[in-house]
Structures are given as structure tokens and as C-alpha cells.
């Protein structure tokens, strides 16, 4: 049977009402066992069709290891203050006003997509073992759309780029400051410690959700069109950016940047067809529930 059949069957079983007295409701833990006997929340139970490697990380968030070396972390729904106040060091036009945004729960990549994952999906020649865990840092927004289609065909799962709001919430990891760590060198590969090159993903300290390299290493493409004035009109609920534009959002800074670029609220933008290996344009994945 196909993965699509098993997914539909699982959704049907999850939709069956609980017997009287059970008190089962959507979002409550499901009986599917997770790591070390823990139970998986009902809204993540569908993941068991694709992996049995689901556990809570050190930060208390659920994470899943999928085939091809892709690890995803579940960041629950909730709101946060997006953007930076004018008094934040390094503030730039377009980072304000600070506004409250609600973002739905998402599964987002624990790491930036690596060269090994890219090569597994897209093909290509052999690479040295030490290259496999480096971030894929020479891709345009348009290149990524081709990768997402190929990954969907290979895995049966619908991946996408994060929205800018999703990215910032995930980057902050519960922090309201400019970054999420005790010092930028402890959490990010940047101009002061990178030796002018990208480094193995996950080799710096994670944030409060257990996500690595949200700042530094390579820039990360988001799905939104860029507008410097968008925050003045952004909706509260799951904003997805302007309806049109010429440049797409990038976030997080890279191994050749420091200071103002390595802040949770910093916004960059670039034409979607452009990739610049010297600056490292990369990305991380978001996994949509179900098969599309």
C-alpha cells in the first residue's frame, strides 16, 4: 500500500470519537508511544507513519528524525513580539514597528539543510565525508523550489520554506532580546570565529527550542516577499508577507557577517534567482502535516 493510503487510514482512526468516559480531545496526548515511553501529542501522531524516532529534546520540544537525515522540531502555536525597537543596537528601517503576531504550531528543521541532504535529493557527484554536514549555502530561492518538489516526490511529504514570522519566532526560542544566547560566538558562526567559511551544522549552542544555527553559518531564505513597510499592515494571525514583490526575505546572517546582521529581528532581502556562495545563501525546512 502507498504512504498516502496509510496516512488516510491514520487520519480516519484519529477522527473516531472517543468512547463515553474517555474524555479524549484534539491536541491531547495520543496513545502512540514515543521515546522512553512518552506519549506523542495527537496532532503529531501522523508522523508515526514515517518514523518511529520521535522524542522530546533537552529543551522540552518534540522532535522527529525523518529519512535522509532530516530532523524536525515541533514549535507549538503561540504569539510573540516581532521586530525590534528603535533603541535596539543595530536597528534598521523595516524592523519596526514591534508588533504582536500569532503563529500556528509548526515542524521546522533542527538544522539548516546540509549538503548531504541536498545531494541525496538532487543527485550529483561524490563528496568528501567532512562536507556532508556543512550547510548547503549556494542556492537561490528558485533552486529551493526545485528541491522542494524533488523532496516531495521522494518522501511523500510536503515541505516548504518558513514564513518570515515563523522564522523569527523559531529563531527567538522564547527570547525577547536581540539574540538567543549568552554571547554571539557561542551560538553562531560569524565573521569573528568562522575563519571565513561555513561549519558543520549543530556545532554551536541551540536556542530555547533546540534549534541550531538560527543565527550565523548561512543566510536562510524565507517564503515571504520583502517590503520595508509590511510591519505596519501585517495581520496578527499567521502573516505570510506581501502578496507580491521583487525580492524575497532572508534571515539570520552568515559566516561572513557579525554585529547588526546577527540579530533575531534583522531583515535581509534578495532577488529569488540569485545565489551567492561567497555569502552563503541557504535554508531550513518546514514540514506541513499530511501528504499533498
Residue pairs with C-beta under 8 A, 6 or more apart in sequence:
2 156
3 49
3 50
3 156
3 291
4 156
4 291
6 49
7 46
7 49
7 290
7 291
10 45
10 46
10 48
10 49
11 46
11 290
14 30
14 42
14 45
14 46
18 24
18 25
26 42
26 43
27 41
27 42
27 43
28 41
28 42
29 39
29 40
29 41
29 42
30 39
30 40
30 41
30 42
30 44
30 45
31 39
32 39
32 40
32 45
32 48
33 39
33 40
34 40
34 54
34 55
34 56
34 62
35 53
35 54
35 55
35 56
36 55
38 55
38 56
40 47
40 48
40 54
40 62
41 62
43 105
43 289
44 54
44 62
44 64
44 74
44 107
46 289
46 290
47 54
47 64
48 54
50 66
50 67
50 155
50 156
50 157
51 64
51 65
51 66
51 67
53 64
53 65
54 62
54 63
54 64
54 65
55 62
55 63
56 62
56 63
57 63
57 73
57 210
58 210
59 173
59 206
59 207
59 208
59 209
59 210
61 73
61 74
61 75
61 76
61 209
61 210
62 73
62 74
63 71
63 72
63 73
63 74
63 110
63 210
64 71
64 72
64 74
64 107
65 71
66 72
66 155
66 157
66 287
67 155
68 117
68 120
68 121
68 154
68 155
69 114
69 116
69 117
69 120
70 109
70 117
70 285
71 109
71 110
71 111
72 107
72 108
72 109
72 110
72 285
72 287
73 107
73 108
73 109
73 110
73 209
73 210
73 211
74 105
74 106
74 107
75 105
75 106
75 107
75 108
75 169
75 170
75 209
76 105
77 102
77 103
77 104
77 105
78 102
78 103
78 169
79 100
79 101
79 102
79 103
79 236
80 100
80 101
80 103
80 168
80 169
80 172
81 98
81 99
81 100
81 101
81 176
82 98
82 99
82 100
82 101
82 165
82 168
82 169
82 231
82 234
82 265
83 95
83 96
83 97
83 98
83 99
83 231
83 265
84 91
84 95
84 96
84 98
84 178
84 263
84 264
84 265
84 266
85 91
85 96
85 98
86 96
88 95
88 178
88 263
88 265
89 178
89 260
90 178
90 259
90 260
90 263
90 266
92 260
92 266
92 267
93 228
94 228
94 229
94 231
94 267
95 231
95 265
95 266
95 267
96 231
97 231
97 232
99 231
99 234
99 236
100 236
101 165
101 169
101 234
101 236
101 239
102 236
102 237
102 238
103 163
103 165
103 166
103 169
103 238
104 238
106 162
106 166
106 170
106 286
106 287
107 286
107 287
108 162
108 166
108 170
108 211
108 284
108 285
108 286
108 287
109 211
109 284
109 285
109 286
110 202
110 210
110 211
110 212
111 135
111 201
111 202
111 212
111 213
111 284
112 135
112 136
112 201
112 212
112 213
112 217
112 218
112 220
112 282
112 283
112 284
113 135
113 136
113 147
113 282
113 283
113 284
113 285
114 132
114 133
114 134
114 135
114 136
114 201
115 127
115 131
115 132
115 133
115 134
115 135
115 136
116 127
116 131
116 132
116 133
117 136
118 136
118 139
118 147
119 127
119 132
121 147
121 150
121 151
121 154
122 146
122 147
122 150
133 200
133 201
133 202
134 198
134 199
134 200
134 201
135 198
135 201
135 213
135 217
135 218
135 280
135 282
136 218
136 282
136 283
137 198
137 217
137 218
137 219
137 254
137 277
137 280
137 281
137 282
138 275
138 276
138 277
138 280
138 281
139 147
139 221
139 275
139 281
139 282
139 283
140 272
140 273
140 274
140 275
140 281
141 221
141 248
141 270
141 272
141 273
142 272
142 273
143 275
144 161
144 221
144 283
148 159
148 160
148 161
151 157
151 159
152 158
152 159
152 292
156 291
157 287
157 288
157 291
158 287
158 288
158 290
158 291
158 292
159 285
159 286
159 287
159 288
160 223
160 285
160 286
160 288
161 221
161 222
161 223
161 283
161 285
161 286
162 170
162 222
162 223
162 284
162 286
163 222
163 223
163 224
163 238
163 239
163 240
163 241
164 222
164 223
164 224
164 239
164 241
164 249
164 251
164 267
165 234
165 238
165 239
165 240
166 222
166 286
167 220
167 222
167 251
167 252
168 251
168 264
168 265
170 209
170 211
170 214
171 180
171 207
171 211
171 214
171 215
171 251
171 252
171 264
172 180
172 207
172 208
172 264
173 180
173 206
173 207
173 208
173 209
173 211
173 214
174 180
174 207
174 208
174 209
175 207
175 208
175 264
177 264
178 263
178 264
178 265
179 187
179 188
179 215
179 262
179 263
179 264
180 187
180 207
180 208
180 214
180 215
180 264
181 187
181 188
181 205
181 207
184 190
184 192
184 215
184 216
184 258
184 262
185 192
185 193
186 204
186 205
187 204
187 205
187 206
187 207
187 214
187 215
187 216
188 204
188 213
188 215
188 216
188 217
188 253
188 262
189 198
189 199
189 203
189 204
189 213
189 216
189 217
189 255
190 215
190 216
190 253
190 254
190 255
190 257
190 258
190 262
191 255
191 256
191 257
191 258
192 258
194 216
194 217
194 255
194 256
196 255
196 256
197 255
198 217
198 218
198 254
198 255
198 280
199 217
199 255
201 212
201 213
201 217
202 212
202 213
203 212
204 212
204 213
204 216
204 217
206 212
207 214
213 252
214 220
214 252
214 264
215 252
215 253
215 262
215 263
215 264
216 252
216 253
216 254
216 255
216 257
216 262
217 252
217 254
217 255
217 280
217 282
218 252
218 254
218 255
218 280
218 281
218 282
219 250
219 251
219 252
219 253
219 254
219 268
219 279
219 280
219 281
219 282
220 250
220 251
220 252
220 282
220 283
220 284
221 248
221 249
221 250
221 281
221 282
221 283
222 241
222 248
222 249
222 250
222 251
223 240
223 241
223 248
223 249
224 230
224 240
224 241
224 242
224 248
224 249
225 241
225 242
225 243
225 244
225 245
225 246
225 247
225 248
225 249
226 241
226 242
226 245
226 247
226 248
226 249
226 267
226 269
227 241
227 242
227 245
230 239
230 241
230 242
241 249
246 271
247 269
247 270
247 271
247 272
248 269
248 270
248 271
248 272
249 267
249 268
249 269
250 268
250 269
250 270
250 281
251 266
251 267
251 268
252 262
252 266
253 261
253 262
253 263
253 266
253 268
254 261
254 279
254 280
255 280
256 278
256 279
256 280
257 279
260 266
261 268
270 281
274 281
275 281
